Amino acid sequence: MLSLGQFFLLLATLSILHAAYSSYEHLSHLKALGRPEGSLPRSIVIETLVGMVLGILGASLNAPQLKEITWASEMRKHTIDEIDSRLSFANFVTRGRNILSQPSDKSSKKTNS
């Protein structure tokens, strides 16, 4: 069984397809008469706009419920073991300062002796 949102989407699709076919027929009729320039009739424009409004309404009604995006609602789904599973604190002290530093006089005297 179709829900109201799906029904509106179906009507919108049919309306827009019919408007496209009608505009093609209208333009081919104008071309056959030798007047290729001309605007579309208001009925085709109105049909397209009604199809668009029905499509927006149908998509809105067919969409699932919105989910909460707060931190508290996300934490309700997880346990403390899932959240706090790191091994230790991050260590930002590295050996890079020893590699990139200039040798001091004391360390060069110890290596020469």
Secondary structure as GFF3:
##gff-version 3
##sequence-region A 1 113
A	DSSP	alpha_helix	4	33	.	.	.	ID=ss1
A	DSSP	alpha_helix	42	62	.	.	.	ID=ss2
A	DSSP	alpha_helix	71	75	.	.	.	ID=ss3
A	DSSP	alpha_helix	80	83	.	.	.	ID=ss4
A	DSSP	alpha_helix	96	100	.	.	.	ID=ss5
A	DSSP	alpha_helix	105	112	.	.	.	ID=ss6
###
